[in-house]
Amino acid sequence: MDLATTRTYCTYCPKLCRHVCPVAESERTEAATPTFKQQVALLASTGERPLDAERAEVLYKCTDCRATVPACRHRIDVGASLHAAKVEAVRQGVAPPAAGRVAERFAATGSPYDLDLRARVAAAVPGGLSTCGAVGVWPSCATAAHRPEALDRVVAALRRAGVDAHAAMPDPPCCGDPLDALGHQDAFRLHAARVVASLAGFETVAVEGPACAHALLARYRSVGVRVPFEVVPLVDLLARRLPAAGQRSSARHAYHDPCNLGRKLGRYDAPRAVVRALTGAEPVELAPSREASLCAGGGGGYPVTNPEGASGCAARVLEAFRASGADVLVSGCPSAARLMAKTDPTARVTDLTGLVVGEGGGVPAGA
């Protein structure tokens, strides 16, 4: 189904997926509904209502979570349509200023942070960063910026489990997903080519961030960048290799399915296996979970252009966590975990890497 058809279907739909759109539920405005956003994209593409700064803002009210797809009779991916419209907004110079600032940071540091992430991680890894080997373990930007020492401990845990793992960081240090999500397609293509070239010495690259894994497995190909090495989400290695905990954690852990790891990459069982191995117990299930899991608001560049709305999405996941009765919330995405922790600093939130290194009440791998 082409973009014009999907946009037309959505435009005339009586908002049957509104209840599962995290942005519509967070913002509680008509402009945030998939129907309205698709209408803006359709009218812009036909020239009936050309994009301007005000209309372009509507296109960025999306986390690209794919939560609406199961609720749609036609399985329309609204995020893909809005992404194409955001690319046009950037080309026409009407994208939100915040999207432009992210592109400027990438030009300066190679990431969405005003930090030298590669140097930061290299300083925290005693053995230094590798440029070749059997398995390169690549941390997410969130981990590199806020917990760089975790990479060394994760690599050590994998080595104890028999994996020939090495600490890796590409140059530039970010996969470029924020560029792609915000519509900077040309910059993303050039960025992706540089990332691939800098990692070409590895046979396999194990990627911690779900958005990073999805970028390398799907988005790079969409812009014509070939990946010559095997790409695996880090959770796959952890699920296969981590031994079961020798002791049980006293805390009860709930697991949150992030959009990129779950709906986009289909990883539902592997992260639960990691939680079970590191805590000695099955994770508590949130309601809803798996394919119907609530979006935490961290994708699609949404936190950049709509930070309050993103916090609203995170708050809904935290509400489900509290209702579960668990003590600790584990997300399969480091960025989602940080957004939820920022939204409510009193909540005990961590990610899978946090459990591996002993945060969140888990039993450290190899302990």
JOMO-V918872 format. One record per backbone hydrogen bond with DSSP energy under -1.0 kcal/mol. CO is the residue of the C=O (numbers start at 1). NH is the residue of the N-H. If there is no record, write none. Layout:
BEGIN
CO | NH
CO | NH
END
This chain:
BEGIN
2 | 6
3 | 7
4 | 8
5 | 9
6 | 10
7 | 11
8 | 12
10 | 13
13 | 15
15 | 18
17 | 20
18 | 21
21 | 25
22 | 26
23 | 27
24 | 28
30 | 33
33 | 37
34 | 38
35 | 39
36 | 40
37 | 41
38 | 42
39 | 43
40 | 44
41 | 45
42 | 46
43 | 49
52 | 56
53 | 57
58 | 61
60 | 62
69 | 72
72 | 75
76 | 78
77 | 81
78 | 82
79 | 83
80 | 84
81 | 85
82 | 86
83 | 87
84 | 88
85 | 89
86 | 90
87 | 91
88 | 92
89 | 94
90 | 93
96 | 99
96 | 100
97 | 101
98 | 102
99 | 103
100 | 104
101 | 105
102 | 106
103 | 107
104 | 108
105 | 109
106 | 110
115 | 117
116 | 120
117 | 121
118 | 122
119 | 123
125 | 128
133 | 203
134 | 204
135 | 166
136 | 206
137 | 168
138 | 208
140 | 144
141 | 145
142 | 146
143 | 147
147 | 150
148 | 151
149 | 153
150 | 154
151 | 155
152 | 156
153 | 157
154 | 158
155 | 159
156 | 160
157 | 161
158 | 163
159 | 162
163 | 165
164 | 135
166 | 137
167 | 130
176 | 180
177 | 181
178 | 182
179 | 184
180 | 183
183 | 185
184 | 188
185 | 189
186 | 190
187 | 191
188 | 192
189 | 193
190 | 194
191 | 195
192 | 196
193 | 197
194 | 198
199 | 202
201 | 133
203 | 230
204 | 136
205 | 232
206 | 138
207 | 234
209 | 213
210 | 214
211 | 215
212 | 216
213 | 217
214 | 218
214 | 219
215 | 220
218 | 222
220 | 223
220 | 225
221 | 224
230 | 205
232 | 207
233 | 236
234 | 238
235 | 239
236 | 240
237 | 241
238 | 242
252 | 327
252 | 328
253 | 284
254 | 330
256 | 332
258 | 262
259 | 264
261 | 267
262 | 266
266 | 268
269 | 273
270 | 274
271 | 275
272 | 276
273 | 277
274 | 278
275 | 279
276 | 280
277 | 245
278 | 363
279 | 249
284 | 255
289 | 292
290 | 293
299 | 302
301 | 305
302 | 306
306 | 310
307 | 311
308 | 312
309 | 313
310 | 314
311 | 315
312 | 316
313 | 317
314 | 318
315 | 319
316 | 320
317 | 321
318 | 322
319 | 323
320 | 324
328 | 254
329 | 350
330 | 256
333 | 337
334 | 338
335 | 339
336 | 340
337 | 341
338 | 342
339 | 343
340 | 344
344 | 347
347 | 349
348 | 329
350 | 331
351 | 355
352 | 356
353 | 357
354 | 359
355 | 358
356 | 365
359 | 362
364 | 367
END
